[in-house]
Amino acid sequence: MPITSLYAAILAMLFVVLAIRVISVRRSARVALGDGGEAQLLRRIRVHGNFAEYAPLAIILVGLAESLRTPALVLHGLGIILVVGRIVHAAGVSQPKENLALRVAGMSMTFAAIIIGGLTCLVGAIRSGALL
């Protein structure tokens, strides 16, 4: 699954970047667990957590769609929407004065990738005879 592998690799690097951002604030604020009442740390924890909550399901759907021989253009579209959506969401939520437009745009793209990926898998499964 080379297309899924490409986007999974990009998402993995983004996941690590978001984790490092949490760790850096933890160190500077000397907070080992929780957010210690630090607003910046709380934001970074939630950006990282939100990524961890949504990205895995989306990339699994891309992989399943690829296994069902979905056209490469569709798979790349899903991967690009997902990666851009996660970056835009992180940018919006990370700001001290949250950029709601970026947050909403990022979640909308993420939801689009999940919904389209899910529908693509449903259609592929039906075409493959899964309901028989």
Backbone as CSV, one residue per row, in Angstrom:
resi,resn,N_x,N_y,N_z,CA_x,CA_y,CA_z,C_x,C_y,C_z
1,MET,0.829,-1.183,0.000,0.000,0.000,0.000,0.879,1.254,0.000
2,PRO,1.467,1.543,-1.114,2.417,2.657,-1.167,1.790,4.038,-0.945
3,ILE,0.572,4.247,-1.383,-0.036,5.575,-1.200,-0.363,5.801,0.266
4,THR,-0.966,4.811,0.901,-1.243,4.925,2.336,0.056,5.105,3.113
5,SER,1.088,4.384,2.723,2.382,4.498,3.406,2.925,5.919,3.336
6,LEU,2.773,6.556,2.192,3.240,7.936,2.031,2.557,8.867,3.033
7,TYR,1.243,8.816,3.093,0.518,9.732,3.985,0.662,9.331,5.453
8,ALA,0.771,8.040,5.732,1.016,7.598,7.107,2.373,8.111,7.595
9,ALA,3.364,8.098,6.723,4.696,8.597,7.088,4.654,10.094,7.376
10,ILE,3.961,10.842,6.542,3.844,12.291,6.764,3.117,12.557,8.076
11,LEU,2.021,11.845,8.308,1.267,12.023,9.552,2.094,11.616,10.773
12,ALA,2.903,10.579,10.644,3.764,10.146,11.751,4.747,11.246,12.133
13,MET,5.334,11.893,11.130,6.275,12.989,11.405,5.551,14.158,12.077
14,LEU,4.351,14.467,11.614,3.570,15.543,12.233,3.218,15.193,13.677
15,PHE,2.876,13.932,13.927,2.569,13.476,15.277,3.761,13.707,16.213
16,VAL,4.950,13.368,15.737,6.154,13.553,16.552,6.430,15.041,16.792
17,VAL,6.259,15.862,15.770,6.446,17.315,15.933,5.498,17.842,17.004
18,LEU,4.235,17.432,16.954,3.266,17.888,17.951,3.635,17.392,19.349
19,ALA,4.157,16.171,19.451,4.588,15.637,20.748,5.772,16.419,21.298
20,ILE,6.712,16.747,20.440,7.884,17.517,20.876,7.467,18.899,21.373
21,ARG,6.461,19.480,20.731,5.955,20.787,21.181,5.378,20.691,22.598
22,VAL,4.701,19.589,22.904,4.177,19.379,24.262,5.339,19.232,25.238
23,ILE,6.297,18.407,24.882,7.438,18.141,25.758,8.212,19.419,26.050
24,SER,8.385,20.273,25.049,9.164,21.498,25.270,8.493,22.418,26.279
25,VAL,7.174,22.528,26.228,6.484,23.370,27.207,6.470,22.692,28.576
26,ARG,6.335,21.375,28.598,6.396,20.652,29.877,7.721,20.934,30.585
27,ARG,8.804,20.869,29.819,10.122,21.108,30.411,10.257,22.531,30.924
28,SER,9.882,23.491,30.095,10.052,24.892,30.508,9.134,25.256,31.668
29,ALA,7.945,24.659,31.731,7.003,24.958,32.820,7.192,24.019,34.012
30,ARG,8.063,23.024,33.835,8.322,22.028,34.877,7.032,21.334,35.334
31,VAL,6.290,20.839,34.339,5.038,20.122,34.595,5.207,18.700,34.063
32,ALA,5.203,17.733,34.982,5.411,16.345,34.579,4.121,15.669,34.117
33,LEU,3.004,16.046,34.719,1.737,15.382,34.419,0.623,16.413,34.401
34,GLY,-0.305,16.253,33.472,-1.391,17.220,33.363,-0.898,18.495,32.708
35,ASP,-1.654,19.582,32.911,-1.259,20.845,32.292,-0.725,21.869,33.288
36,GLY,-0.786,21.552,34.592,-0.240,22.447,35.612,-0.840,23.848,35.586
37,GLY,-2.018,23.990,34.982,-2.631,25.304,34.889,-2.005,26.196,33.826
38,GLU,-1.126,25.651,33.024,-0.449,26.399,31.968,-1.298,26.370,30.696
39,ALA,-1.794,27.517,30.290,-2.680,27.595,29.125,-1.998,27.098,27.852
40,GLN,-0.742,27.477,27.654,-0.030,27.051,26.448,0.148,25.536,26.426
41,LEU,0.453,24.961,27.576,0.619,23.510,27.660,-0.707,22.810,27.384
42,LEU,-1.781,23.310,27.938,-3.091,22.722,27.701,-3.427,22.729,26.215
43,ARG,-3.160,23.835,25.542,-3.426,23.918,24.100,-2.609,22.887,23.330
44,ARG,-1.342,22.788,23.660,-0.482,21.839,22.939,-0.880,20.393,23.216
45,ILE,-1.285,20.115,24.439,-1.765,18.767,24.772,-3.002,18.442,23.945
46,ARG,-3.923,19.383,23.841,-5.161,19.142,23.091,-4.923,19.040,21.592
47,VAL,-4.004,19.827,21.054,-3.679,19.715,19.632,-3.125,18.319,19.344
48,HIS,-2.213,17.879,20.191,-1.621,16.551,20.028,-2.684,15.470,20.229
49,GLY,-3.501,15.614,21.263,-4.543,14.635,21.553,-5.583,14.555,20.443
50,ASN,-5.987,15.708,19.932,-6.967,15.726,18.854,-6.421,15.010,17.627
51,PHE,-5.157,15.249,17.333,-4.500,14.554,16.218,-4.570,13.048,16.445
52,ALA,-4.219,12.617,17.662,-4.211,11.190,17.986,-5.604,10.584,17.943
53,GLU,-6.631,11.393,18.148,-8.002,10.897,18.129,-8.544,10.712,16.707
54,TYR,-8.144,11.568,15.782,-8.732,11.552,14.447,-7.852,10.947,13.349
55,ALA,-6.573,11.204,13.377,-5.700,10.769,12.283,-5.663,9.248,12.101
56,PRO,-5.625,8.448,13.174,-5.540,6.997,12.960,-6.726,6.418,12.184
57,LEU,-7.948,6.796,12.548,-9.109,6.283,11.832,-9.061,6.693,10.370
58,ALA,-8.715,7.938,10.118,-8.674,8.432,8.744,-7.645,7.673,7.905
59,ILE,-6.460,7.444,8.444,-5.437,6.764,7.651,-5.772,5.275,7.484
60,ILE,-6.459,4.695,8.451,-6.926,3.311,8.286,-7.914,3.240,7.128
61,LEU,-8.806,4.214,7.037,-9.767,4.243,5.933,-9.056,4.389,4.588
62,VAL,-8.014,5.218,4.542,-7.251,5.353,3.301,-6.625,4.007,2.934
63,GLY,-6.061,3.332,3.912,-5.449,2.026,3.655,-6.459,0.988,3.197
64,LEU,-7.612,0.970,3.830,-8.650,0.028,3.414,-9.137,0.353,2.006
65,ALA,-9.302,1.643,1.727,-9.713,2.045,0.372,-8.669,1.617,-0.649
66,GLU,-7.394,1.764,-0.290,-6.338,1.331,-1.214,-6.389,-0.176,-1.422
67,SER,-6.664,-0.925,-0.366,-6.745,-2.386,-0.505,-7.920,-2.812,-1.381
68,LEU,-8.913,-1.943,-1.510,-10.080,-2.215,-2.360,-9.886,-1.681,-3.778
69,ARG,-8.645,-1.318,-4.093,-8.265,-0.846,-5.431,-8.957,0.451,-5.840
70,THR,-9.093,1.350,-4.887,-9.624,2.683,-5.174,-8.604,3.407,-6.050
71,PRO,-9.057,4.174,-7.025,-8.118,4.897,-7.892,-7.143,5.772,-7.098
72,ALA,-5.914,5.831,-7.577,-4.849,6.577,-6.902,-5.214,8.045,-6.696
73,LEU,-5.894,8.648,-7.653,-6.278,10.052,-7.528,-7.167,10.276,-6.304
74,VAL,-8.098,9.371,-6.063,-8.982,9.469,-4.898,-8.162,9.316,-3.616
75,LEU,-7.269,8.344,-3.602,-6.441,8.100,-2.414,-5.553,9.306,-2.099
76,HIS,-4.928,9.870,-3.121,-4.098,11.052,-2.902,-4.951,12.230,-2.429
77,GLY,-6.148,12.363,-2.990,-7.047,13.420,-2.538,-7.364,13.280,-1.059
78,LEU,-7.682,12.058,-0.629,-7.959,11.808,0.787,-6.736,12.120,1.648
79,GLY,-5.577,11.659,1.210,-4.350,11.891,1.976,-4.014,13.364,2.098
80,ILE,-4.141,14.086,1.008,-3.831,15.525,1.032,-4.817,16.274,1.912
81,ILE,-6.111,15.975,1.763,-7.121,16.638,2.598,-6.843,16.365,4.073
82,LEU,-6.499,15.133,4.395,-6.233,14.760,5.781,-5.014,15.497,6.329
83,VAL,-3.904,15.454,5.614,-2.677,16.101,6.094,-2.875,17.611,6.230
84,VAL,-3.439,18.237,5.215,-3.663,19.684,5.273,-4.633,20.014,6.402
85,GLY,-5.677,19.218,6.538,-6.646,19.451,7.614,-6.025,19.376,8.992
86,ARG,-5.155,18.419,9.189,-4.504,18.279,10.506,-3.549,19.443,10.774
87,ILE,-2.854,19.899,9.743,-1.937,21.034,9.917,-2.717,22.307,10.189
88,VAL,-3.778,22.528,9.434,-4.588,23.741,9.603,-5.238,23.748,10.981
89,HIS,-5.755,22.603,11.414,-6.359,22.516,12.746,-5.329,22.835,13.824
90,ALA,-4.155,22.237,13.723,-3.104,22.479,14.716,-2.722,23.950,14.752
91,ALA,-2.619,24.574,13.592,-2.273,26.000,13.536,-3.352,26.845,14.201
92,GLY,-4.599,26.511,13.978,-5.689,27.292,14.550,-5.792,27.163,16.052
93,VAL,-5.665,25.946,16.562,-5.836,25.710,17.997,-4.589,26.091,18.784
94,SER,-3.427,26.056,18.170,-2.173,26.328,18.882,-2.004,27.781,19.291
95,GLN,-2.676,28.678,18.633,-2.494,30.103,18.912,-3.119,30.475,20.258
96,PRO,-2.452,31.344,21.021,-3.007,31.764,22.319,-4.420,32.347,22.172
97,LYS,-4.616,33.125,21.127,-5.951,33.614,20.802,-6.412,32.769,19.625
98,GLU,-7.097,31.677,19.936,-7.431,30.660,18.946,-8.050,31.242,17.681
99,ASN,-7.583,30.739,16.538,-8.132,31.128,15.253,-9.235,30.135,14.914
100,LEU,-10.473,30.523,15.209,-11.603,29.620,15.037,-11.789,29.210,13.576
101,ALA,-11.516,30.117,12.656,-11.676,29.792,11.234,-10.744,28.651,10.837
102,LEU,-9.481,28.704,11.298,-8.537,27.627,10.985,-8.950,26.328,11.673
103,ARG,-9.402,26.435,12.912,-9.831,25.240,13.636,-10.983,24.563,12.902
104,VAL,-11.985,25.337,12.531,-13.148,24.778,11.843,-12.756,24.222,10.473
105,ALA,-11.923,24.949,9.746,-11.479,24.470,8.432,-10.719,23.153,8.569
106,GLY,-9.849,23.073,9.548,-9.073,21.853,9.764,-9.947,20.666,10.126
107,MET,-10.909,20.882,11.005,-11.808,19.785,11.374,-12.711,19.417,10.205
108,SER,-13.140,20.412,9.434,-13.983,20.125,8.265,-13.237,19.255,7.266
109,MET,-11.963,19.560,7.037,-11.170,18.742,6.121,-10.966,17.336,6.675
110,THR,-10.718,17.249,7.970,-10.539,15.937,8.597,-11.820,15.123,8.494
111,PHE,-12.957,15.743,8.807,-14.236,15.040,8.693,-14.503,14.644,7.249
112,ALA,-14.164,15.509,6.308,-14.353,15.182,4.890,-13.538,13.941,4.519
113,ALA,-12.293,13.882,4.975,-11.452,12.716,4.679,-12.051,11.451,5.291
114,ILE,-12.573,11.550,6.505,-13.161,10.383,7.163,-14.455,9.967,6.464
115,ILE,-15.307,10.922,6.163,-16.584,10.592,5.513,-16.361,10.036,4.111
116,ILE,-15.541,10.715,3.321,-15.278,10.237,1.956,-14.549,8.894,1.990
117,GLY,-13.596,8.762,2.915,-12.903,7.483,3.055,-13.854,6.364,3.443
118,GLY,-14.754,6.650,4.369,-15.733,5.650,4.783,-16.665,5.258,3.648
119,LEU,-17.151,6.255,2.917,-18.030,5.966,1.777,-17.295,5.211,0.681
120,THR,-16.047,5.578,0.454,-15.234,4.884,-0.542,-15.067,3.418,-0.159
121,CYS,-14.827,3.160,1.108,-14.691,1.777,1.574,-16.018,1.031,1.462
122,LEU,-17.104,1.698,1.778,-18.419,1.068,1.671,-18.718,0.665,0.229
123,VAL,-18.505,1.581,-0.686,-18.734,1.284,-2.108,-17.797,0.167,-2.583
124,GLY,-16.526,0.256,-2.193,-15.577,-0.783,-2.586,-15.947,-2.146,-2.031
125,ALA,-16.409,-2.169,-0.793,-16.804,-3.437,-0.184,-18.015,-4.027,-0.885
126,ILE,-18.983,-3.175,-1.213,-20.170,-3.650,-1.919,-19.784,-4.190,-3.292
127,ARG,-18.950,-3.463,-4.004,-18.505,-3.922,-5.330,-17.721,-5.231,-5.255
128,SER,-17.051,-5.452,-4.143,-16.259,-6.676,-3.981,-17.095,-7.858,-3.523
129,GLY,-18.384,-7.615,-3.324,-19.281,-8.699,-2.924,-19.367,-8.948,-1.442
130,ALA,-19.040,-7.952,-0.634,-19.041,-8.137,0.822,-20.427,-8.416,1.374
131,LEU,-21.460,-8.021,0.678,-22.820,-8.215,1.187,-23.435,-9.534,0.745
132,LEU,-22.704,-10.280,-0.035,-23.250,-11.558,-0.520,-22.975,-12.686,0.436
